[in-house]
Structure formats: C-alpha cells, structure tokens
Amino acid sequence: MNRKSKKAAFGFTMIELMVAMAVTMVILYGAVAAFRDAQQTNLAITQSADMTDNLRNGLNFIIQDVQQAGTGIPTGGIPIPYTSNGSTTSPCGTTAPVNRPILGGKGTFPPCNSVIPAVEPGSMMGPPITAPDASTGTVQNANSITDEITVLYEDNTSGMEAKPINQPKTVSPPNPGCPNGALQLTGTQLQITFDPTCVVIGNAGITIEPGDLIMLNNSLGTALVYVTNVSGQVLTFSSGDPFNLNGRSDASGTVKQLMTSSTCGGSPSCFPATTATRIWMISYYLDNISSPPYIRLVRQVNFNTPTPVGETLENLQFTYNFIDGATNPSNQPSVPTGNSESQIRTVNVWLGARTSYVVHRGASQSLFARNNLMTQISLRSMAYVNKYK
C-alpha cells in the first residue's frame, strides 16, 4: 500500500503540463509584446527627435543666409550682361540670360532681369514631393512642388575690397597707392593683378579659388565676374563660365562698362580705380537625386558642389512679403506683376520633414511620422533704412 502511494505522487499529469505550458506561453507572449511595443516607442521617439533636429538644423542654415541677403549689394541688385530688345515680356533681351544653379544642372535667372537681386525666388523650381507614402507632386497642386531660393551678399571678412586694385598714388593726402595692381581686358578675357603691398592672395592672405564670384565696382559702374583661374596674385576671368557672366559684349552689366572708353584697347589705363569684392551666391533646394529614396536639403554656393544640411526634409516652400508703398502684396510665391525683387522685405519659410524609417505599419500601408517648422525672416540689409542718411 505504501509503495503504491509513493509511486502515484511522482510527475505531472498531461493536463497539468498543458496548462503550465499555456500559462508560460501567455506570459512569454505578453513579455515579447511589451518588449516590441517598448522598442517601437523608442524608435518613434528617436526618429521624432532626429526629424526635429533635421528641421531645426536646416532652418537655421536658411535663416543665417537669408538674413544677410543684400549686405554689400547695390540697391536693386548687381548689374549683369543684358541687352534689351524693348519688350516687357519674355524674352526681353537679345542675348542669353545668366545661369542659376538648380537640382541636377542649370536654370536661368528671369530672362527680363538686367540685375541679379539680393533675393531671387524660385517658385516650383525644386523637385516634386516623392515620399514613399505620399502622392507624387503635380503642377495642379503648387504646394506639392518644392521651391528654391537664391540669395546674394558680400564676403565682408576677406578684406580684398579695403583698397582699390589699381589705387593711384596721391600726394595730398599722401598715399603710396597700389602701383602694381592692374586690370586688363584682352579680347574676352579679363586679368586682375593685385599689388602684394595692398592685397596678398594665397595662403598668407586672402584665399581666392576658381569658382568664386567677384563684384567689380568703380566710378563708371558695377559688374559681376567669375574666377576661372588663380595664379599667385593674378586672377583670370575667361569666357565659358557656368554662369555665362564672363567675356560678354552686352550693352550693360559687363566689364566693358567699367572702362573709360570702348576704344582704349583694354589696357590697365582704361580702368579708373576699381575695387573687388567677393560675393556669395547661395541657393537652397531639395535634392531627391543624390541619395534616393531620401530627400535632402542642400546649400549650394555658386556652382560648387552642393552641401547637405538636412536629411529627409521632403517639402520646402517660400513666400515673400513686398513693400511697394501701395498694395504691399504679401505671401506671394513669386514676384507679382508691377513689383520687383528689391521690394521684398520678409521671407516666409515652410519646411516639412518625415522620419527616416517607418514608425507605423498598418494592414494596407506603412506610415512615416511627419513634422514641420515655419518662420518669417526679415531681410536686415533691405528692411532697415536709415532715413537720416
């Protein structure tokens, strides 16, 4: 009897084992589900933080450059090669307009512009919105095609404009000038030689590189040229540059307008005292080509290689507020008829972003999280006027 009783106490019954396994599975499932939810929550928080950082970083870059637009730029803009045909509608000139950087190549500034303004809108010049879980942009929906903006301002840190390139010697007040500085136009090629006693080009002084834009100014006018070669103290500006600025013979906005006479032969004596100022032309637009399927915000200086300043920023919209003393049009995507870029006083920016990875998986569609930032930027050099000056 005792032997039988001990034998019956060993192990579990099949029913007890199955119940235990079921309970264990329920507990494990709950633990796995909780771990998965925690992982997804952590991913969503991390992605949201990254998205916000991208938005703020990209917007900060835009703000810094747009605020400086117009610094050191002549009122109304920098004259560019232009020959009018008397028309008020495009094409307004008989020669090619100046080129402008756009995604994947070149566009042009408005063909009726005789100047490059401090701010040039680029409504619908960017790529369409092509997010994986959004509809492709269409021309019918303007907000689904991204914008571009181009701003100009002087590099006031270089110091190359401190003295005229060819500053003459004066007796009263005594000034040795820059006797070895000169400008010379040979055919379509301009060469500028800096006097090392006035301006030093190179490692020990001002760094100028091919691709830089230089604004030349003297008593006869202003012109913008593109550096094609640097050799010691000599800068060369040859035709065929990507902007289509150099070597032009248009009626206005060229180096020839800075010479005392069109018949003087382009010798150094043809140019009055002329200053040189480096100009930054900076464009912002979205890039969906370089690293698909991600869309990046890029900052491009002149025609140099664009630099990414934000990731997965999928929408970029600009509108502009004008002051003309009459209607003062606001929230305009481009320049209204009867107004000009020089009347822009504030720029409204809308920047939209999405997460890098899907944060929600549904039965029929996987979704990204999204956010956006908006701001209004005042153009300091164009908005603030000293009425006593």
For each residue, the residues with C-beta under 8 A, 3 or more apart:
1: 4 5
2: 5 6
3: 6 7
4: 1 7 8
5: 1 2 8 9
6: 2 3 9 10
7: 3 4 10
8: 4 5
9: 5 6
10: 6 7
11:
12: 16 17 20
13: 16 17
14: 17 18
15: 18 19
16: 12 13 19 20
17: 12 13 14 20 21
18: 14 15 21 22
19: 15 16 22 23
20: 12 16 17 23 24
21: 17 18 24 25
22: 18 19 25 26
23: 19 20 26 27
24: 20 21 27 28
25: 21 22 28 29
26: 22 23 29 30
27: 23 24 30 31
28: 24 25 31 32
29: 25 26 32 33
30: 26 27 33 34
31: 27 28 34 35
32: 28 29 35 36
33: 29 30 36 37
34: 30 31 37 38
35: 31 32 38 39
36: 32 33 39 40
37: 33 34 40 41
38: 34 35 41 42
39: 35 36 42 43
40: 36 37 43 44 359
41: 37 38 44 45
42: 38 39 45 46
43: 39 40 46 47 357 359
44: 40 41 47 48 355 359 369
45: 41 42 48 49
46: 42 43 49 50
47: 43 44 50 51 355 356 357 359 369
48: 44 45 51 52 355 369 371
49: 45 46 52 53
50: 46 47 53 54 355 356
51: 47 48 54 55 312 353 354 355 356 369 370 371
52: 48 49 55 56 371
53: 49 50 56 57
54: 50 51 57 58 310 311 312 313 353
55: 51 52 58 59 310 313 351 353 371 372 373
56: 52 53 59 60 373
57: 53 54 60 61 309 310
58: 54 55 61 62 297 309 310 313 351 353
59: 55 56 62 63 349 351 373 375
60: 56 57 63 64
61: 57 58 64 65 284 297 299 309 310
62: 58 59 65 66 149 284 349 351 377
63: 59 60 66 67 349 375 377
64: 60 61 67 68
65: 61 62 68 69 151 153 282 284 299
66: 62 63 69 119 149 151 347 349 377 379
67: 63 64 377 378 379 380
68: 64 65 71 151 153 380 381
69: 65 66 73 118 119 151 152 153 379 381 382
70: 73 118 119 152 153 379 380 381 382
71: 68 153 154 156 380 381
72: 153 154 156 277 279 381
73: 69 70 77 78 118 152 153 154 279 381
74: 77 78 79 217 222
75: 342
76: 115 117 340 342
77: 73 74 113 115 116 117 118 152 341 342
78: 73 74 115 116 152 215 222 223 224 279
79: 74 82 114 115 221 222 223 224 252 253 257
80: 98 109 113 114 115 116 224 245 253
81: 95 98 244 245 248 250 252 253 254
82: 79 93 95 113 114 250 251 252 253
83: 93 94 95 250 251 252
84: 87 92 93 94 114 251
85: 91 92 93 94
86:
87: 84 90 91 92
88: 92 112
89: 92 112
90: 87 110 111 112
91: 85 87 94 111 112
92: 84 85 87 88 89 111 112
93: 82 83 84 85 97 111 112 114 250
94: 83 84 85 91
95: 81 82 83 248 250
96: 108 244
97: 93 108 109 110 111 113 244
98: 80 81 108 109 113 116 243 244 245
99: 106 107 108 109 242 243 244
100: 106 107 108 109 120 122 150 283
101: 106 107 150 283 300 302 303 306
102: 105 106 107 122 125 148 283 285
103: 126 127 148 285 286 287 288 289
104: 289
105: 102
106: 99 100 101 102 242
107: 99 100 101 102 125
108: 96 97 98 99 100 111
109: 80 97 98 99 100 113 116 120
110: 90 97 113 120 335
111: 90 91 92 93 97 108
112: 88 89 90 91 92 93
113: 77 80 82 97 98 109 110 116 117
114: 79 80 82 84 93 252 253
115: 76 77 78 79 80 253
116: 77 78 80 98 109 113 120 152 224 281
117: 76 77 113 120 152 340 341 342
118: 69 70 73 77 151 152 153 341 342 379 381 382
119: 66 69 70 149 150 151 152 320 341 344 347 379 382
120: 100 109 110 116 117 149 150 151 341
121: 147 149 318 320 333 334 335 341
122: 100 102 125 126 147 148 149 150 283 285 318
123: 142 147 318 333 334
124: 139 142 145 146 147 333
125: 102 107 122 147 148 285
126: 103 122 145 146 147 148 285 286 316
127: 103 130 137 145 146 286 287 288 289 295
128: 136 137 138 144 145 146
129: 134 135 136 137 144 145 146 314 315
130: 127 134 136 137 288 293 295 314
131: 134 295 314 354 368
132: 293 366 368
133: 365 366 367 368
134: 129 130 131 314
135: 129 138 144
136: 128 129 130 144
137: 127 128 129 130 141 144 145 146
138: 128 135 141 144 145
139: 124 142 145
140:
141: 137 138 144 145
142: 123 124 139 145 333
143: 315 317
144: 128 129 135 136 137 138 141
145: 124 126 127 128 129 137 138 139 141 142
146: 124 126 127 128 129 137 285 286 315 316 317
147: 121 122 123 124 125 126 285 316 317 318 333
148: 102 103 122 125 126 283 284 285 316
149: 62 66 119 120 121 122 283 284 285 318 347
150: 100 101 119 120 122 281 282 283
151: 65 66 68 69 118 119 120 281 282
152: 69 70 73 77 78 116 117 118 119 279 280 281 282
153: 65 68 69 70 71 72 73 118 279 280 381
154: 71 72 73 161 215 277 278 279 280
155: 158 277 278 279 280
156: 71 72
157:
158: 155 161 206 277 278
159: 162 199 206
160: 194 199 206 208 276 277 278
161: 154 158 275 276 277
162: 159 198 199
163: 167 178 198 199 275
164: 167 178 181 218 273 274 275
165: 178 181 182 183 192 193 194 195 198 199 273 274 275 276
166: 178 181 182 183 268 271 273 274
167: 163 164 175 177 178 181 198 273
168: 177 273
169: 175 176 177 179
170: 173 174 175 177
171: 174
172:
173: 170
174: 170 171
175: 167 169 170
176: 169 179 197
177: 167 168 169 170
178: 163 164 165 166 167 181 194 195 197 198 199
179: 169 176 195
180: 193 195 196 197
181: 164 165 166 167 178 193 194 195 198 199
182: 165 166 192 193 268 271
183: 165 166 190 191 192 193 216 258 268 270 271 274
184: 190 191 193 266 267 268
185: 189 190 255 256 259 266 270
186: 189 190 191 266
187: 247
188: 238 239 246 247 248 249
189: 185 186 236 237 238 239 246 247
190: 183 184 185 186 225 236 237 246 247 255
191: 183 184 186 234 235 236 237
192: 165 182 183 214 234 235 237 276
193: 165 180 181 182 183 184 233 234
194: 160 165 178 181 198 199 200 201 233 234 235
195: 165 178 179 180 181 198 199 233
196: 180 199 200 233
197: 176 178 180
198: 162 163 165 167 178 181 194 195
199: 159 160 162 163 165 178 181 194 195 196 205 206
200: 194 196 204 205 206 233
201: 194 205 206 207 208 230 232 233 235
202: 205 206 207 232 233
203: 207
204: 200
205: 199 200 201 202
206: 158 159 160 199 200 201 202
207: 201 202 203
208: 160 201 212 214 227 230 235 278
209: 212 227 230
210: 227 228 229 230
211: 226 227 302 303 304
212: 208 209 226 227 278 302
213: 224 225 226 227 243 278 279 280 281 302
214: 192 208 224 225 226 227 235 237 276 277 278 279
215: 78 154 222 223 224 276 277 278 279
216: 183 222 223 224 225 255 258 274 275 276
217: 74 221 222 274 275 277
218: 164 221 258 271 272 273 274 275
219: 272 273
220: 257 258 259 260 272
221: 79 217 218 257 258
222: 74 78 79 215 216 217 258
223: 78 79 215 216 253 254 255 257 258
224: 78 79 80 116 213 214 215 216 245 253 279
225: 190 213 214 216 237 245 246 255
226: 211 212 213 214 237 241 242 243 245 246 302
227: 208 209 210 211 212 213 214 230 235 236 237
228: 210 236 237 238 241 246
229: 210 235 236 238
230: 201 208 209 210 227 234 235 236
231: 234 236
232: 201 202
233: 193 194 195 196 200 201 202
234: 191 192 193 194 230 231
235: 191 192 194 201 208 214 227 229 230
236: 189 190 191 227 228 229 230 231
237: 189 190 191 192 214 225 226 227 228 241 246 247 255
238: 188 189 228 229 241 246 247
239: 188 189 246 247 248
240: 246 247
241: 226 228 237 238 244 245 246
242: 99 106 226 303
243: 98 99 213 226 246 302 303
244: 81 96 97 98 99 241 248
245: 80 81 98 224 225 226 241 248
246: 188 189 190 225 226 228 237 238 239 240 241 243
247: 187 188 189 190 237 238 239 240
248: 81 95 188 239 244 245 253 254
249: 188 254 256
250: 81 82 83 93 95 253 254
251: 82 83 84
252: 79 81 82 83 114 257
253: 79 80 81 82 114 115 223 224 248 250 257
254: 81 223 248 249 250 257
255: 185 190 216 223 225 237 258 259
256: 185 249 259 262
257: 79 220 221 223 252 253 254
258: 183 216 218 220 221 222 223 255 271 272 274
259: 185 220 255 256 262 264 266 270 271
260: 220 264 270 271 272
261: 264 270
262: 256 259
263:
264: 259 260 261 267 269 270
265: 270
266: 184 185 186 259 270
267: 184 264 270
268: 166 182 183 184 271
269: 264
270: 183 185 259 260 261 264 265 266 267
271: 166 182 183 218 258 259 260 268 274
272: 218 219 220 258 260
273: 164 165 166 167 168 218 219
274: 164 165 166 183 216 217 218 258 271
275: 161 163 164 165 216 217 218
276: 160 161 165 192 214 215 216
277: 72 154 155 158 160 161 214 215 217
278: 154 155 158 160 208 212 213 214 215
279: 72 73 78 152 153 154 155 213 214 215 224
280: 152 153 154 155 213 301 302
281: 116 150 151 152 213 301 302
282: 65 150 151 152 299 300 301
283: 100 101 102 122 148 149 150 299 300
284: 61 62 65 148 149 297 298 299 300 316
285: 102 103 122 125 126 146 147 148 149 297 298 300 316
286: 103 126 127 146 295 296 297 298 313 314 315 316
287: 103 127 290 291 295 296 297 298 306 308
288: 103 127 130 292 293 294 295 296
289: 103 104 127 292
290: 287 296 308
291: 287 294 296
292: 288 289
293: 130 132 288
294: 288 291 311 312 356
295: 127 130 131 286 287 288 312 313 314
296: 286 287 288 290 291 308 310 311 312 313
297: 58 61 284 285 286 287 308 309 310 311 313 316 351
298: 284 285 286 287 306 307 308 309
299: 61 65 282 283 284 306 307 309
300: 101 282 283 284 285 303 304 305 306 307
301: 280 281 282 304 307
302: 101 211 212 213 226 243 280 281
303: 101 211 242 243 300
304: 211 300 301
305: 300
306: 101 287 298 299 300
307: 298 299 300 301
308: 287 290 296 297 298 311
309: 57 58 61 297 298 299
310: 54 55 57 58 61 296 297 313 353
311: 54 294 296 297 308 356
312: 51 54 294 295 296 353 354 355 356
313: 54 55 58 286 295 296 297 310 316 351 352 353
314: 129 130 131 134 286 295 352 353 354
315: 129 143 146 286 350 351 352 372
316: 126 146 147 148 284 285 286 297 313 349 350 351 352
317: 143 146 147 333 349 350
318: 121 122 123 147 149 333 347 348 349 350
319: 330 331 332 333 347 348
320: 119 121 331 332 333 334 335 344 346 347 348
321: 328 329 330 331 332 344 345 346 347 348 376
322: 328 329 330 332 335 336 339 343 344 345
323: 328 343 345
324: 327 328 329 338 339 343
325: 328
326:
327: 324
328: 321 322 323 324 325
329: 321 322 324 332 336 339
330: 319 321 322
331: 319 320 321 348
332: 319 320 321 322 329 335 336 339
333: 121 123 124 142 147 317 318 319 320
334: 121 123 320
335: 110 121 320 322 332 339 340 341
336: 322 329 332 339
337:
338: 324
339: 322 324 329 332 335 336 343
340: 76 117 335 343
341: 77 117 118 119 120 121 335 344
342: 75 76 77 117 118 382
343: 322 323 324 339 340
344: 119 320 321 322 341 347 379 382
345: 321 322 323 378 379 382 383
346: 320 321 376 377 378 379 383
347: 66 119 149 318 319 320 321 344 376 377 379
348: 318 319 320 321 331 374 375 376 377
349: 59 62 63 66 316 317 318 374 375 376 377
350: 315 316 317 318 372 373 374
351: 55 58 59 62 297 313 315 316 372 373 374
352: 313 314 315 316 370 371 372
353: 51 54 55 58 310 312 313 314 370 371 372
354: 51 131 312 314 368 369 370
355: 44 47 48 50 51 312 358 359 368 369 370
356: 47 50 51 294 311 312
357: 43 47 368
358: 355 361 366 367 368
359: 40 43 44 47 355 367 368 369
360: 366 367 369
361: 358 366 367
362: 365 366 367
363:
364:
365: 133 362
366: 132 133 358 360 361 362
367: 133 358 359 360 361 362
368: 131 132 133 354 355 357 358 359
369: 44 47 48 51 354 355 359 360
370: 51 352 353 354 355
371: 48 51 52 55 352 353
372: 55 315 350 351 352 353
373: 55 56 59 350 351
374: 348 349 350 351
375: 59 63 348 349
376: 321 346 347 348 349
377: 62 63 66 67 346 347 348 349
378: 67 345 346 383
379: 66 67 69 70 118 119 344 345 346 347 382 383
380: 67 68 70 71 383 384
381: 68 69 70 71 72 73 118 153 384
382: 69 70 118 119 342 344 345 379
383: 345 346 378 379 380
384: 380 381
385:
386: 389
387:
388:
389: 386
